[in-house]
Amino acid sequence: MEMTLPQVEIFTDGACSGNPGAGGWGAVLRFGGREKELSGGERETTNNRMELTAVIEALSALKKPCNVTLTTDSQYVVNAVEKRWVYAWKAKNWRKADGKPALNVDLWEKLLPLLETHNVTFVWIRGHNGHPENERCDALAVAETAKNK
């Protein structure tokens, strides 16, 4: 008998003041009519690190395997996973196609096992375009950035 996995919606965003600089991330998780907001930040980081951290923290908050629809405005995250770049980087000892080192390896190494645990479908949306959950995640990320300046 096949078990049906819980269906969870996740929305994430990252922000950075200066790149590198103070940064923050925000996530909204929605399951069974309930919502949970998560956020955090760092003093010295990059926008891509904050985008990745938001995804990692949101997926890490799930207590059991889930079907996840993850909506983000980060082409970096979506393309690296959907176009399988991150798997190629890992196979080449974290080198990109041009031979240069891949960035944010520590975070990709945290994300890959989460992508094996959960059935994640990524949805890319244009940022700062009036999407309510993306705007909320952006507000959480910007507030965390301000705390870390």
N, C-alpha and C positions, 0 to 999 in steps of 0.2 A: 504494500500500500504506500503510495507516494504522499508525502506530507506537503501541504501547501505552505509556502513560506509567507510570513507577514509582509504586507506591502507598505513600504515607508517612502515618504517624499522627503528629500533633503534639498535645501537651497544653501549655497555658500558664496562667500565673497571675501576677498583680501584687500587690504589697503596699505599704502606706504607713503610716508611724508619724506620725500627724498628717496632715491633708489640707488644705493642703500640708504636706510634711515630708520626712524621709528616706524613700526608697523603694527597692524592689527588684523584680526580675522573675525568673521561672524558666520554663524550657521543657524538655520531654522530647520528643525526636524518635525515632521507631521506624521502621526500614526493614530488611527482609530478616533479621529475627531479631536485629538489633543495635539498641542504644539509645545516644543521645548526650544529655547534659545540658548546657544552656546557662544562664547567669545573669549578672546585672549589676545595677547600681543607680545612683542619683543622690542627692546630698545634699538637694536642694530640688525636690520634684516632687509629683505627685498620683497617686492610685490609678489613675485612668483613663489617665494617661500611661504608667504602668508596665504596665497591661494591654495597651495598644496596642504598647508597645515589645517586650513578650514575643512578640507575634504577628509583628511586623516582623523581629525578630532571628531567630526560628525559620525563617520563610520565606526570609530572606536567606541562611541557612546551606545551603539546597538548591542544589546545583551545576548542576542542569538542571531544566526544567519537570517538574512532578510532579502526580499526583492526590493531593490532601491532604485528609484528614479532620482538622479542627482542633477540638479539644475545649477549651472555656474556660468559666469561670464568670462571664465578663463580659457582662452584658446590653448594656452600652454598645457594645462592639465588635460583638457578634452583631446587635443590632437596627440599628445604623448601616449595616451592610453588607447584611444580609438584607432589611431593609425599605427599602433603597436611600436612606436619609436622607443618607448621605455624598455620594452622587452629586447629590442635589438641592442640598446645601450648596455643592458645587463649582460647579454650574451657576449658582447665585445669588451667585457671587463670595465663597464661604465665609460666607454668611449663612444663618441658620436660618429656619424658616417664620415665626417671630415677628419677624424682621428683625434679631435680635441676632447678633453675630459667632459663628461656629462656633468651638469650642475645639479645641486641639491640631492646628491646620491643618498645621503642619510634619510631624507624624507621619502624618496622613491622606495627605499628598502622597507620603510614602515607601511607605505601604501600598498605595495604589491600583495602581501599576505591578506590584507583586508579585501582586496579585489577577488581573492580566491575564496574567502569566507562568504562574502555577500555577492549576490547576482546584481551587479550595478549597471544601469543604463544611464549614460551621460546625455544631458541635453544642454547644448550651448545656447545662450541668449545674449543679446547685445546689452552691455552694462549701461547704467544711467539712462534707461529708456522707459521708465515708468512701470517696470515689472514690480508689483508690490513686495514680493518676498525678496527679490534682489535688492530693492531699495532698503528694506529692513536690515538685510545682512550688511549692506554697505554702511548703514548708520551704526550698526554694532562695531564694525571694523574700524570706522573712523573714530568712534569714541575710544576704542582701545588704543588706537594710534596716538591720540591726544594724551592719554595716560602715560605713554612710554616716551614722550619727548623730554 
